[in-house]
Amino acid sequence: MEYNFSRSMSNLKPSAIREIFKSLTDPSIISFSAGNPSVESFPVKEIGEISKEIFDSPTLSAQALQYSITEGYSPLITQVKNRLKNKFNIGNDFDDLIITSGGQQGIDLTCKILCNENDTIICEKPSFIGSLNAFRSYGVNLYGVELRDDGMDIEMLENALKTKNNVKLIYTISTFQNPTGITTSLEKRKQIYSLAKKYNVLILEDNPYGELRFSGEDIPTLKSLDTEGIVIYSGSFSKILSAGMRVGFLCAPKPIISKVVVAKQTNDVHTNIFFQMICSEFIKRYNLDDHIANIRKLYGRKCKIMLDSLESTVDNRIKFTRPEGGIFFWCSLPEGYDSAEFAKVCINNKVAIVPGTAFLTEIGQSEPGFRLNYSMPTDDEIVKGIT
Ligand SMILES: Cc1ncc(COP(=O)(O)O)c(C=O)c1O
């Protein structure tokens, strides 16, 4: 049988990262290629206790095993709304919030409800492959704006807004970007916001790493600057509680959330209710901020070990970022070198990295940059792998 797949799917290649995962069955390979949180960051005991209580209670267990509503578990919606408002000044009267199956689903559904085939989404170059592939699956054209040390190249962004067809969204991972670790400065956030307003385009701000700062000062999110209802904000519990729970959220103007609710109904009906209950109960009983403070400490330590190793061992023709949070370094080979070739050399030396080609809006381009992750490897593996 010959299988004829849809046009939108035929453009999608298996994620280079997942492909690299497949090569990691060899336990002697040191992996800097994952985007996973450290297993040390999971509150295993606390989640075990909450789970037991849910299943010891006839009412709670029935609730956890039954269908639920698409918008999300209402105590969790209230907790997330309050936390976003009180801690980050996110959420206006015109906004609402839906609990999604990870941030990934919020990104996918945003594109689904807003974009038609051949519309354009402006992304950072490089950007998160999971989002790029979600956008591609709707037949959308992607345009990558070069990322500088303090965020997107604003001139290039305005030029794209002026010249590209039907631009629907500016997609930005404003804080501790995946894959580069770069944080967009406040000045650039304001410029991006004004340009979006001027050209009547929505912003999708994807912020799964924003709470993982271990040095420097917090910068207000684009969503907290939103007085006109032009920013859609995607958040996640993946990097601050557990990635396997698949609990994220989308905060956006009410008409957008209403459409996302309808789109989610044809997708997975609702986010896993058991894990929404766990998330809610964890926030109620324990101090989430204290828990996150421990994760920041852990990643700050691991980041420093990788930075020290890079500084003391790596040829100075290789440039690297100095992250103030998140879980990634971005390194650049000298001009003319290709990171895809370098990744093969690394694998032959039992180290896995992700070549920057995986994060580009254009498939098949050469790219000297590559991504290193420090949340997953042990301290010894970081030193040995970098050396
Ligand atoms: C930038 C970015 N956005 C979104 C996601 C999706 O995360 P999740 O669906 O686990 O919330 C990730 C995951 O690595 C990411 O790096």
The ligand as an SDF file (V2000), in Angstrom:
LIG
                    3D

 16 16  0  0  0  0  0  0  0  0999 V2000
   10.3820   27.5410   23.6990 C   0  0  0  0  0  0  0  0  0  0  0  0
    9.4920   26.4050   24.0310 C   0  0  0  0  0  0  0  0  0  0  0  0
    8.1820   26.5650   23.9100 N   0  0  0  0  0  0  0  0  0  0  0  0
    7.3240   25.5780   24.2180 C   0  0  0  0  0  0  0  0  0  0  0  0
    7.7760   24.3690   24.6580 C   0  0  0  0  0  0  0  0  0  0  0  0
    6.7610   23.2920   24.9470 C   0  0  0  0  0  0  0  0  0  0  0  0
    6.7920   22.9170   26.2560 O   0  0  0  0  0  0  0  0  0  0  0  0
    5.6190   22.0940   26.9430 P   0  0  0  0  0  0  0  0  0  0  0  0
    4.6710   21.6720   25.8830 O   0  0  0  0  0  0  0  0  0  0  0  0
    6.2910   20.9550   27.6130 O   0  0  0  0  0  0  0  0  0  0  0  0
    4.9940   23.0450   27.9000 O   0  0  0  0  0  0  0  0  0  0  0  0
    9.1430   24.1440   24.8020 C   0  0  0  0  0  0  0  0  0  0  0  0
    9.6560   22.8360   25.2570 C   0  0  0  0  0  0  0  0  0  0  0  0
   10.7970   22.5380   25.3210 O   0  0  0  0  0  0  0  0  0  0  0  0
   10.0310   25.1920   24.4780 C   0  0  0  0  0  0  0  0  0  0  0  0
   11.3450   25.0670   24.5930 O   0  0  0  0  0  0  0  0  0  0  0  0
  1  2  1  0
  2  3  1  0
  2 15  2  0
  3  4  2  0
  4  5  1  0
  5  6  1  0
  5 12  2  0
  6  7  1  0
  7  8  1  0
  8  9  2  0
  8 10  1  0
  8 11  1  0
 12 13  1  0
 12 15  1  0
 13 14  2  0
 15 16  1  0
M  END
$$$$
